[in-house]
Amino acid sequence: MASNVKRKTTFGTSYVDHFSPALPEATPKAINVILSFEEALKLHLSLGQLLGHLNGYNRSTSDGKRTAVNLCVYTKQQRIAVVEGRIRRPGKDEVVENVGDAASPE
């Protein structure tokens, strides 16, 4: 009887403001990043810490509204860094680069 119970397969999604650097045409449609339970907990904690920090900004100002999370994925080192970033200003062609903001992976 337990085999008839439906289980969740997706636990939430979010939209990305932009990728930096811009992705080439040949980029795969999706890339799966598989984390162990312990590493996922570290990522969860890192996001929580940064979100708490970002929450201290005055969100009624334009700079406060532009605060963002930058997940910097180092594919060769197989690491993810969680750093503060900025979203692009709506309606402007401004490119805000966050590459290199993260601490270098070991």
N, C-alpha and C positions, 0 to 999 in steps of 0.2 A: 504494500500500500504506500510506503514512503516513496517509491519510485514515481508516483503520480504527482508528487508535490513539486510545484514550479519553483525554481531557484533563480535569483537574479544573476544576470551575466554582465550587466553594465551598472556601475555604481555612481554615475554622474559624468558630465562632460562640461567643458568650458571652451569658450571661443578665444582664439589668439588674436591680439591686436596686430602684430607683425612678426616676421622672422628676420633675424639679423645675423649674418648677412643674408641677402635675398636668396631664395632657393632656386637652383637651376631647373630647367624644364625636365631633366632626366631624374629628378628626385622621386623616389618611390611614393606612392599614394599614401601609405601609412608605414610607420616604423614602430615596432613594439619594443618597449623598454621593460625588461623583466627584472624585478627586484626581489630579493629574498625578503622574508617577513621582517627580519631585523633591519635591513637596509631601508625598507619601506617605512618603518617606524622612525628612522633617522630623518628621512625626507619629510615625513609628517611633522616632526618636531621642528625641523628647519623652517618649514612653511609657517607653522604657528608662531615661531619667534619673529620672523620677518613681518607677518601680518600684524602682530602686536605692535611692532615698531612703526609700520605704515599707518596704523590707526591713530598714532599720536599727531599726525599732520592735520592741519585745518583743511577739511575737504570742501569748504565753501570757497576756497581760492582756486584759481585755475591750476597753479602748481600742485596744490594738494590733490586735485582731481586727476592729475596725470601720474600720480604715483602708481607703481606697478611692481610685479614680481618678475624677475628675469631668471628663468631656469636655464642655466648654461650647461649644455650637455657636451662633455668631452668624449667623443666616440672612441678615440684610440686609447685613452686611459680608462674608459668605462666608468666615468664619474659624472655626477650631476652636482652642480653648485647652485645654491639658492642665494641670489643677490638682489639688491634694490635696483629697480629700473624705472623707466618713464615710457608711457604710451605716446604715440604720435598725436599731434594737435589735429583735431577734426578739420577737414577741409584744406589742409596745408600739405605741401609736398615735402615738408621737413623730414629728414631721416635722422632718427636718434639712434646712434650706435651704442650698444652696451657691451660689445665684444671686448674682452680684456678687462672688464670691470671686476670679474670674479677673480678670486685668488688662484694663482696657478696651481694645477693639480700636481701632486707629488710624483 
